Amino acid sequence: MSAESGRNDALNFAAYKMGRLVAGGLLDEHDVRQTLTDAAVVAGLDDPARGGKHSSSARTVTSGMQAGMRRPRTSLEDR
């Protein structure tokens, strides 16, 4: 698939949203990272298990989560 497919952007957006919830104490960081990584592989993005923390999807998850964690969300009602 081409880069224009939007998969990486969707992964980044999901990581950002989940990062906010992690920072707010509503979700576990390890569980979120694992779930996002699994979703990336299912979506056809590169597999961090093969490329390690330097894979494209691992960098996307880290970047998105770090950005989200700068804006914690402490309540599911806090939108």
LUMMARDO-942137 format. One record per atom (N, C-alpha, C, O): residue number from 1; atom name; x, y, z. Coordinates in steps of 0.1 Angstrom, whole numbers, plus 5000, padded with zeros to 4 digits. Example, Ala and Ser with C-alpha at 12.3 -4.5 7.8 and 13.67 -1.06 7.14 Angstrom:
<atoms>
<i = 1&at = N&east = 5132&north = 4943&up = 5078>;
<i = 1&at = CA&east = 5123&north = 4955&up = 5078>;
<i = 1&at = C&east = 5132&north = 4967&up = 5078>;
<i = 1&at = O&east = 5142&north = 4967&up = 5085>;
<i = 2&at = N&east = 5128&north = 4978&up = 5071>;
<i = 2&at = CA&east = 5137&north = 4989&up = 5071>;
<i = 2&at = C&east = 5129&north = 5000&up = 5079>;
<i = 2&at = O&east = 5134&north = 5011&up = 5080>;
</atoms>
This chain:
<atoms>
<i = 1&at = N&east = 5008&north = 4988&up = 5000>;
<i = 1&at = CA&east = 5000&north = 5000&up = 5000>;
<i = 1&at = C&east = 5009&north = 5012&up = 5000>;
<i = 1&at = O&east = 5020&north = 5012&up = 5005>;
<i = 2&at = N&east = 5004&north = 5023&up = 4995>;
<i = 2&at = CA&east = 5011&north = 5035&up = 4994>;
<i = 2&at = C&east = 5011&north = 5043&up = 5007>;
<i = 2&at = O&east = 5002&north = 5040&up = 5016>;
<i = 3&at = N&east = 5020&north = 5052&up = 5009>;
<i = 3&at = CA&east = 5020&north = 5061&up = 5021>;
<i = 3&at = C&east = 5007&north = 5069&up = 5022>;
<i = 3&at = O&east = 5004&north = 5073&up = 5033>;
<i = 4&at = N&east = 5001&north = 5071&up = 5011>;
<i = 4&at = CA&east = 4988&north = 5079&up = 5011>;
<i = 4&at = C&east = 4976&north = 5071&up = 5017>;
<i = 4&at = O&east = 4965&north = 5077&up = 5018>;
<i = 5&at = N&east = 4979&north = 5059&up = 5020>;
<i = 5&at = CA&east = 4967&north = 5051&up = 5025>;
<i = 5&at = C&east = 4962&north = 5056&up = 5039>;
<i = 5&at = O&east = 4951&north = 5053&up = 5042>;
<i = 6&at = N&east = 4970&north = 5063&up = 5046>;
<i = 6&at = CA&east = 4966&north = 5069&up = 5058>;
<i = 6&at = C&east = 4968&north = 5060&up = 5071>;
<i = 6&at = O&east = 4964&north = 5064&up = 5082>;
<i = 7&at = N&east = 4973&north = 5048&up = 5069>;
<i = 7&at = CA&east = 4975&north = 5039&up = 5080>;
<i = 7&at = C&east = 4984&north = 5045&up = 5091>;
<i = 7&at = O&east = 4981&north = 5044&up = 5103>;
<i = 8&at = N&east = 4995&north = 5051&up = 5087>;
<i = 8&at = CA&east = 5004&north = 5056&up = 5096>;
<i = 8&at = C&east = 4998&north = 5068&up = 5104>;
<i = 8&at = O&east = 5000&north = 5070&up = 5116>;
<i = 9&at = N&east = 4991&north = 5077&up = 5096>;
<i = 9&at = CA&east = 4984&north = 5088&up = 5103>;
<i = 9&at = C&east = 4974&north = 5083&up = 5113>;
<i = 9&at = O&east = 4972&north = 5089&up = 5123>;
<i = 10&at = N&east = 4966&north = 5073&up = 5109>;
<i = 10&at = CA&east = 4956&north = 5067&up = 5118>;
<i = 10&at = C&east = 4963&north = 5062&up = 5131>;
<i = 10&at = O&east = 4958&north = 5063&up = 5142>;
<i = 11&at = N&east = 4974&north = 5055&up = 5129>;
<i = 11&at = CA&east = 4982&north = 5050&up = 5140>;
<i = 11&at = C&east = 4987&north = 5061&up = 5149>;
<i = 11&at = O&east = 4986&north = 5060&up = 5162>;
<i = 12&at = N&east = 4992&north = 5071&up = 5144>;
<i = 12&at = CA&east = 4997&north = 5083&up = 5151>;
<i = 12&at = C&east = 4985&north = 5089&up = 5159>;
<i = 12&at = O&east = 4987&north = 5093&up = 5171>;
<i = 13&at = N&east = 4974&north = 5091&up = 5153>;
<i = 13&at = CA&east = 4962&north = 5097&up = 5159>;
<i = 13&at = C&east = 4957&north = 5089&up = 5171>;
<i = 13&at = O&east = 4954&north = 5094&up = 5182>;
<i = 14&at = N&east = 4957&north = 5075&up = 5169>;
<i = 14&at = CA&east = 4953&north = 5066&up = 5180>;
<i = 14&at = C&east = 4963&north = 5067&up = 5191>;
<i = 14&at = O&east = 4959&north = 5067&up = 5203>;
<i = 15&at = N&east = 4976&north = 5067&up = 5188>;
<i = 15&at = CA&east = 4986&north = 5068&up = 5198>;
<i = 15&at = C&east = 4985&north = 5081&up = 5206>;
<i = 15&at = O&east = 4987&north = 5081&up = 5218>;
<i = 16&at = N&east = 4982&north = 5092&up = 5199>;
<i = 16&at = CA&east = 4980&north = 5104&up = 5206>;
<i = 16&at = C&east = 4968&north = 5104&up = 5216>;
<i = 16&at = O&east = 4970&north = 5107&up = 5228>;
<i = 17&at = N&east = 4957&north = 5099&up = 5211>;
<i = 17&at = CA&east = 4945&north = 5098&up = 5220>;
<i = 17&at = C&east = 4948&north = 5089&up = 5232>;
<i = 17&at = O&east = 4944&north = 5092&up = 5243>;
<i = 18&at = N&east = 4954&north = 5077&up = 5229>;
<i = 18&at = CA&east = 4957&north = 5068&up = 5240>;
<i = 18&at = C&east = 4967&north = 5073&up = 5250>;
<i = 18&at = O&east = 4967&north = 5071&up = 5262>;
<i = 19&at = N&east = 4977&north = 5081&up = 5244>;
<i = 19&at = CA&east = 4987&north = 5087&up = 5253>;
<i = 19&at = C&east = 4981&north = 5097&up = 5263>;
<i = 19&at = O&east = 4985&north = 5098&up = 5274>;
<i = 20&at = N&east = 4971&north = 5104&up = 5259>;
<i = 20&at = CA&east = 4963&north = 5113&up = 5268>;
<i = 20&at = C&east = 4957&north = 5105&up = 5279>;
<i = 20&at = O&east = 4958&north = 5109&up = 5291>;
<i = 21&at = N&east = 4951&north = 5094&up = 5276>;
<i = 21&at = CA&east = 4945&north = 5086&up = 5287>;
<i = 21&at = C&east = 4955&north = 5079&up = 5296>;
<i = 21&at = O&east = 4953&north = 5077&up = 5308>;
<i = 22&at = N&east = 4967&north = 5075&up = 5290>;
<i = 22&at = CA&east = 4977&north = 5069&up = 5298>;
<i = 22&at = C&east = 4982&north = 5080&up = 5308>;
<i = 22&at = O&east = 4984&north = 5077&up = 5320>;
<i = 23&at = N&east = 4985&north = 5092&up = 5303>;
<i = 23&at = CA&east = 4990&north = 5102&up = 5312>;
<i = 23&at = C&east = 4980&north = 5106&up = 5323>;
<i = 23&at = O&east = 4984&north = 5110&up = 5334>;
<i = 24&at = N&east = 4967&north = 5104&up = 5320>;
<i = 24&at = CA&east = 4957&north = 5107&up = 5330>;
<i = 24&at = C&east = 4954&north = 5096&up = 5340>;
<i = 24&at = O&east = 4946&north = 5097&up = 5349>;
<i = 25&at = N&east = 4962&north = 5085&up = 5338>;
<i = 25&at = CA&east = 4960&north = 5074&up = 5347>;
<i = 25&at = C&east = 4949&north = 5065&up = 5344>;
<i = 25&at = O&east = 4945&north = 5056&up = 5352>;
<i = 26&at = N&east = 4943&north = 5066&up = 5332>;
<i = 26&at = CA&east = 4931&north = 5058&up = 5329>;
<i = 26&at = C&east = 4934&north = 5045&up = 5322>;
<i = 26&at = O&east = 4926&north = 5035&up = 5322>;
<i = 27&at = N&east = 4946&north = 5044&up = 5316>;
<i = 27&at = CA&east = 4951&north = 5032&up = 5308>;
<i = 27&at = C&east = 4965&north = 5029&up = 5312>;
<i = 27&at = O&east = 4973&north = 5038&up = 5316>;
<i = 28&at = N&east = 4969&north = 5016&up = 5311>;
<i = 28&at = CA&east = 4983&north = 5012&up = 5313>;
<i = 28&at = C&east = 4991&north = 5014&up = 5300>;
<i = 28&at = O&east = 4987&north = 5010&up = 5290>;
<i = 29&at = N&east = 5003&north = 5020&up = 5302>;
<i = 29&at = CA&east = 5011&north = 5023&up = 5290>;
<i = 29&at = C&east = 5015&north = 5011&up = 5283>;
<i = 29&at = O&east = 5015&north = 5010&up = 5270>;
<i = 30&at = N&east = 5020&north = 5001&up = 5290>;
<i = 30&at = CA&east = 5024&north = 4988&up = 5283>;
<i = 30&at = C&east = 5013&north = 4982&up = 5275>;
<i = 30&at = O&east = 5015&north = 4978&up = 5264>;
<i = 31&at = N&east = 5001&north = 4981&up = 5281>;
<i = 31&at = CA&east = 4990&north = 4975&up = 5274>;
<i = 31&at = C&east = 4986&north = 4983&up = 5261>;
<i = 31&at = O&east = 4983&north = 4978&up = 5251>;
<i = 32&at = N&east = 4987&north = 4997&up = 5263>;
<i = 32&at = CA&east = 4984&north = 5005&up = 5251>;
<i = 32&at = C&east = 4994&north = 5003&up = 5240>;
<i = 32&at = O&east = 4990&north = 5001&up = 5228>;
<i = 33&at = N&east = 5007&north = 5003&up = 5244>;
<i = 33&at = CA&east = 5017&north = 5002&up = 5233>;
<i = 33&at = C&east = 5016&north = 4988&up = 5226>;
<i = 33&at = O&east = 5017&north = 4987&up = 5214>;
<i = 34&at = N&east = 5013&north = 4978&up = 5234>;
<i = 34&at = CA&east = 5012&north = 4964&up = 5228>;
<i = 34&at = C&east = 5000&north = 4964&up = 5219>;
<i = 34&at = O&east = 5000&north = 4958&up = 5208>;
<i = 35&at = N&east = 4989&north = 4970&up = 5223>;
<i = 35&at = CA&east = 4976&north = 4970&up = 5215>;
<i = 35&at = C&east = 4979&north = 4978&up = 5202>;
<i = 35&at = O&east = 4975&north = 4973&up = 5191>;
<i = 36&at = N&east = 4985&north = 4989&up = 5203>;
<i = 36&at = CA&east = 4987&north = 4997&up = 5191>;
<i = 36&at = C&east = 4997&north = 4990&up = 5182>;
<i = 36&at = O&east = 4996&north = 4991&up = 5169>;
<i = 37&at = N&east = 5007&north = 4984&up = 5187>;
<i = 37&at = CA&east = 5017&north = 4976&up = 5179>;
<i = 37&at = C&east = 5010&north = 4965&up = 5172>;
<i = 37&at = O&east = 5012&north = 4963&up = 5160>;
<i = 38&at = N&east = 5002&north = 4958&up = 5179>;
<i = 38&at = CA&east = 4994&north = 4947&up = 5172>;
<i = 38&at = C&east = 4985&north = 4952&up = 5161>;
<i = 38&at = O&east = 4984&north = 4946&up = 5150>;
<i = 39&at = N&east = 4979&north = 4963&up = 5164>;
<i = 39&at = CA&east = 4970&north = 4969&up = 5153>;
<i = 39&at = C&east = 4978&north = 4973&up = 5141>;
<i = 39&at = O&east = 4974&north = 4972&up = 5130>;
<i = 40&at = N&east = 4990&north = 4979&up = 5143>;
<i = 40&at = CA&east = 4999&north = 4983&up = 5132>;
<i = 40&at = C&east = 5002&north = 4971&up = 5123>;
<i = 40&at = O&east = 5002&north = 4972&up = 5111>;
<i = 41&at = N&east = 5006&north = 4960&up = 5130>;
<i = 41&at = CA&east = 5009&north = 4948&up = 5122>;
<i = 41&at = C&east = 4997&north = 4943&up = 5114>;
<i = 41&at = O&east = 4999&north = 4939&up = 5102>;
<i = 42&at = N&east = 4986&north = 4942&up = 5120>;
<i = 42&at = CA&east = 4974&north = 4938&up = 5114>;
<i = 42&at = C&east = 4970&north = 4947&up = 5102>;
<i = 42&at = O&east = 4965&north = 4942&up = 5091>;
<i = 43&at = N&east = 4973&north = 4960&up = 5103>;
<i = 43&at = CA&east = 4970&north = 4970&up = 5093>;
<i = 43&at = C&east = 4981&north = 4969&up = 5081>;
<i = 43&at = O&east = 4979&north = 4976&up = 5071>;
<i = 44&at = N&east = 4991&north = 4961&up = 5083>;
<i = 44&at = CA&east = 5001&north = 4960&up = 5073>;
<i = 44&at = C&east = 5013&north = 4969&up = 5074>;
<i = 44&at = O&east = 5021&north = 4970&up = 5065>;
<i = 45&at = N&east = 5014&north = 4976&up = 5085>;
<i = 45&at = CA&east = 5026&north = 4984&up = 5088>;
<i = 45&at = C&east = 5037&north = 4975&up = 5092>;
<i = 45&at = O&east = 5035&north = 4963&up = 5095>;
<i = 46&at = N&east = 5050&north = 4980&up = 5092>;
<i = 46&at = CA&east = 5061&north = 4971&up = 5096>;
<i = 46&at = C&east = 5060&north = 4966&up = 5110>;
<i = 46&at = O&east = 5053&north = 4972&up = 5119>;
<i = 47&at = N&east = 5066&north = 4955&up = 5113>;
<i = 47&at = CA&east = 5065&north = 4947&up = 5125>;
<i = 47&at = C&east = 5076&north = 4951&up = 5134>;
<i = 47&at = O&east = 5088&north = 4948&up = 5131>;
<i = 48&at = N&east = 5074&north = 4958&up = 5146>;
<i = 48&at = CA&east = 5084&north = 4962&up = 5155>;
<i = 48&at = C&east = 5092&north = 4950&up = 5161>;
<i = 48&at = O&east = 5103&north = 4952&up = 5165>;
<i = 49&at = N&east = 5086&north = 4938&up = 5161>;
<i = 49&at = CA&east = 5093&north = 4926&up = 5166>;
<i = 49&at = C&east = 5105&north = 4923&up = 5157>;
<i = 49&at = O&east = 5114&north = 4917&up = 5161>;
<i = 50&at = N&east = 5104&north = 4927&up = 5144>;
<i = 50&at = CA&east = 5115&north = 4925&up = 5135>;
<i = 50&at = C&east = 5124&north = 4937&up = 5134>;
<i = 50&at = O&east = 5136&north = 4935&up = 5132>;
<i = 51&at = N&east = 5119&north = 4949&up = 5135>;
<i = 51&at = CA&east = 5127&north = 4961&up = 5133>;
<i = 51&at = C&east = 5131&north = 4967&up = 5147>;
<i = 51&at = O&east = 5138&north = 4977&up = 5147>;
<i = 52&at = N&east = 5125&north = 4962&up = 5158>;
<i = 52&at = CA&east = 5128&north = 4968&up = 5171>;
<i = 52&at = C&east = 5122&north = 4981&up = 5172>;
<i = 52&at = O&east = 5113&north = 4985&up = 5165>;
<i = 53&at = N&east = 5128&north = 4989&up = 5182>;
<i = 53&at = CA&east = 5122&north = 5002&up = 5185>;
<i = 53&at = C&east = 5125&north = 5012&up = 5174>;
<i = 53&at = O&east = 5120&north = 5023&up = 5175>;
<i = 54&at = N&east = 5133&north = 5008&up = 5164>;
<i = 54&at = CA&east = 5136&north = 5018&up = 5153>;
<i = 54&at = C&east = 5127&north = 5016&up = 5141>;
<i = 54&at = O&east = 5128&north = 5022&up = 5131>;
<i = 55&at = N&east = 5117&north = 5006&up = 5142>;
<i = 55&at = CA&east = 5108&north = 5004&up = 5131>;
<i = 55&at = C&east = 5099&north = 5017&up = 5130>;
<i = 55&at = O&east = 5097&north = 5024&up = 5139>;
<i = 56&at = N&east = 5094&north = 5019&up = 5118>;
<i = 56&at = CA&east = 5085&north = 5030&up = 5115>;
<i = 56&at = C&east = 5073&north = 5030&up = 5124>;
<i = 56&at = O&east = 5069&north = 5041&up = 5130>;
<i = 57&at = N&east = 5066&north = 5019&up = 5126>;
<i = 57&at = CA&east = 5054&north = 5019&up = 5134>;
<i = 57&at = C&east = 5058&north = 5021&up = 5149>;
<i = 57&at = O&east = 5050&north = 5027&up = 5156>;
<i = 58&at = N&east = 5069&north = 5016&up = 5154>;
<i = 58&at = CA&east = 5073&north = 5018&up = 5168>;
<i = 58&at = C&east = 5076&north = 5033&up = 5170>;
<i = 58&at = O&east = 5072&north = 5038&up = 5180>;
<i = 59&at = N&east = 5082&north = 5039&up = 5161>;
<i = 59&at = CA&east = 5085&north = 5054&up = 5162>;
<i = 59&at = C&east = 5072&north = 5062&up = 5162>;
<i = 59&at = O&east = 5070&north = 5071&up = 5169>;
<i = 60&at = N&east = 5063&north = 5058&up = 5153>;
<i = 60&at = CA&east = 5050&north = 5064&up = 5153>;
<i = 60&at = C&east = 5042&north = 5063&up = 5166>;
<i = 60&at = O&east = 5037&north = 5073&up = 5171>;
<i = 61&at = N&east = 5042&north = 5051&up = 5172>;
<i = 61&at = CA&east = 5035&north = 5049&up = 5184>;
<i = 61&at = C&east = 5042&north = 5058&up = 5195>;
<i = 61&at = O&east = 5035&north = 5064&up = 5203>;
<i = 62&at = N&east = 5055&north = 5057&up = 5196>;
<i = 62&at = CA&east = 5062&north = 5065&up = 5206>;
<i = 62&at = C&east = 5059&north = 5080&up = 5204>;
<i = 62&at = O&east = 5056&north = 5087&up = 5214>;
<i = 63&at = N&east = 5060&north = 5085&up = 5192>;
<i = 63&at = CA&east = 5058&north = 5099&up = 5190>;
<i = 63&at = C&east = 5044&north = 5103&up = 5193>;
<i = 63&at = O&east = 5042&north = 5114&up = 5200>;
<i = 64&at = N&east = 5034&north = 5096&up = 5189>;
<i = 64&at = CA&east = 5020&north = 5099&up = 5191>;
<i = 64&at = C&east = 5017&north = 5099&up = 5206>;
<i = 64&at = O&east = 5010&north = 5107&up = 5211>;
<i = 65&at = N&east = 5022&north = 5089&up = 5213>;
<i = 65&at = CA&east = 5019&north = 5087&up = 5227>;
<i = 65&at = C&east = 5026&north = 5099&up = 5235>;
<i = 65&at = O&east = 5020&north = 5104&up = 5244>;
<i = 66&at = N&east = 5038&north = 5102&up = 5232>;
<i = 66&at = CA&east = 5045&north = 5113&up = 5238>;
<i = 66&at = C&east = 5038&north = 5126&up = 5237>;
<i = 66&at = O&east = 5036&north = 5133&up = 5247>;
<i = 67&at = N&east = 5033&north = 5129&up = 5225>;
<i = 67&at = CA&east = 5025&north = 5141&up = 5223>;
<i = 67&at = C&east = 5012&north = 5141&up = 5231>;
<i = 67&at = O&east = 5009&north = 5151&up = 5237>;
<i = 68&at = N&east = 5005&north = 5130&up = 5231>;
<i = 68&at = CA&east = 4993&north = 5128&up = 5239>;
<i = 68&at = C&east = 4996&north = 5130&up = 5254>;
<i = 68&at = O&east = 4987&north = 5135&up = 5261>;
<i = 69&at = N&east = 5007&north = 5124&up = 5259>;
<i = 69&at = CA&east = 5010&north = 5124&up = 5273>;
<i = 69&at = C&east = 5013&north = 5139&up = 5278>;
<i = 69&at = O&east = 5013&north = 5141&up = 5290>;
<i = 70&at = N&east = 5015&north = 5148&up = 5269>;
<i = 70&at = CA&east = 5017&north = 5162&up = 5273>;
<i = 70&at = C&east = 5004&north = 5169&up = 5276>;
<i = 70&at = O&east = 5004&north = 5180&up = 5281>;
<i = 71&at = N&east = 4993&north = 5162&up = 5272>;
<i = 71&at = CA&east = 4980&north = 5167&up = 5275>;
<i = 71&at = C&east = 4971&north = 5157&up = 5281>;
<i = 71&at = O&east = 4962&north = 5151&up = 5275>;
<i = 72&at = N&east = 4974&north = 5154&up = 5294>;
<i = 72&at = CA&east = 4966&north = 5143&up = 5301>;
<i = 72&at = C&east = 4952&north = 5145&up = 5301>;
<i = 72&at = O&east = 4947&north = 5156&up = 5302>;
<i = 73&at = N&east = 4945&north = 5134&up = 5299>;
<i = 73&at = CA&east = 4930&north = 5134&up = 5300>;
<i = 73&at = C&east = 4926&north = 5126&up = 5312>;
<i = 73&at = O&east = 4929&north = 5114&up = 5313>;
<i = 74&at = N&east = 4920&north = 5132&up = 5322>;
<i = 74&at = CA&east = 4918&north = 5125&up = 5335>;
<i = 74&at = C&east = 4904&north = 5119&up = 5336>;
<i = 74&at = O&east = 4901&north = 5113&up = 5346>;
<i = 75&at = N&east = 4896&north = 5122&up = 5327>;
<i = 75&at = CA&east = 4882&north = 5117&up = 5328>;
<i = 75&at = C&east = 4877&north = 5114&up = 5314>;
<i = 75&at = O&east = 4881&north = 5121&up = 5304>;
<i = 76&at = N&east = 4869&north = 5104&up = 5312>;
<i = 76&at = CA&east = 4863&north = 5101&up = 5299>;
<i = 76&at = C&east = 4854&north = 5111&up = 5295>;
<i = 76&at = O&east = 4851&north = 5112&up = 5283>;
<i = 77&at = N&east = 4849&north = 5120&up = 5304>;
<i = 77&at = CA&east = 4840&north = 5131&up = 5301>;
<i = 77&at = C&east = 4848&north = 5143&up = 5297>;
<i = 77&at = O&east = 4842&north = 5153&up = 5291>;
<i = 78&at = N&east = 4861&north = 5144&up = 5300>;
<i = 78&at = CA&east = 4870&north = 5155&up = 5297>;
<i = 78&at = C&east = 4874&north = 5155&up = 5282>;
<i = 78&at = O&east = 4884&north = 5150&up = 5279>;
<i = 79&at = N&east = 4866&north = 5161&up = 5274>;
<i = 79&at = CA&east = 4869&north = 5161&up = 5259>;
<i = 79&at = C&east = 4872&north = 5175&up = 5256>;
<i = 79&at = O&east = 4875&north = 5177&up = 5244>;
</atoms>
